[in-house]
Amino acid sequence: MRSMTGYGRCQLERDGREMTVELKSVNHRFLDISYRLPRPLSFLDDAVRKGIGARVARGHVDVFISYVNHRQDAREVRVDTALASAYQRALGELGGVLGREKDIALADYARLPDVLTVQEREEDQQAVRSLFEDALSGSLDALVAMREDEGASMRLDILEKVSHIEAIRAQIAQRAPLVVSDYRDRLHQRIAALTDGEIDEARLITEVAIFADRAAIDEELVRLLSHTGQIRSTADIAEPAGRKLDFLVQELNREVNTIGSKASDTAIAQLVVEAKGEIEKLREQVQNVE
C-alpha cells in the first residue's frame, strides 16, 4: 500500500552536464502531472510523462527540473560583422562632422551593442535525455520509497479501524435477535393493557412476524463482514488499491445506514452511530491511498 503524498529529489552530474529533478506529490483522483521544462529541454516532454506514469498510478505530481551545462563547448560567441561595419561607417561619418579622426580600438567595437553575442550551442539530445532519465529515476525511487513508508503506516491504521467496525458489527449481530423478542413483549403488554388481558395470539404472532421481516438485518450483517474482509485482502495487494478501497468504504456506509433504518432499537441505533463515525475516519484515510 502506498500513500499519494511524497517527495523525491535527485541531482546528477555527467560529462559537464548537471541535472536536478525534484518531485512532490499530493492526493488526486487520477494521475495529474504538472511541470514546465526549460526551453532547451522541451524535447523531454514525452520522457517526463512516460517516466512518471510508469511508476506512479495516482496523485497530483509537481515536477521541478533544472539543468546547467558546464561544458566548454556549451556556448559560442558570434560576431555580427555587418553590424560592426555599420558602426564603423557611422563613426566615420560622425568623426567627419565633428572634425575628429576615427580612433576607436578593437576592444571598443566589442563593447558596442550586439556586435558580440553569446549563444547556447545545440544540445546533444541523446546525452541530455540519458542524464534526465537517470535523474528522474532517482527522484522517483525516493518519492516511491516515501509513499510506501507512509502507506505502511496507513495500512496499519486502516486495519485497526476495520477491526473496530467488525467489533461493532459483532455487537449488532448479538443484539439483533433480541429486538424481535423485546418488541413482542412490549406489544403483548400494550395489548393486554388495552384489552384487560384478552389477547388474540394469532394476531399477535402476525404482527410480530411482520415486524421481524421489516427489521431483519441478517443480509446487511453478512455483507458488512464481506466488505471488511475485502478491505483486509485489498490492503495487502501489491498494486494501487485506493479506488477499490474507496468503493468498499462506500458500501460499508450503505450497509450501516440500512441497518440503522431497519432496526428499530435504541442500542443498535447507538452502535450504528459509532460505526458511522469509524467509517468516516476510514474514508478520510482511504482517500490518501494510491
Disulfide bonds with the S-S distance in Angstrom:
none
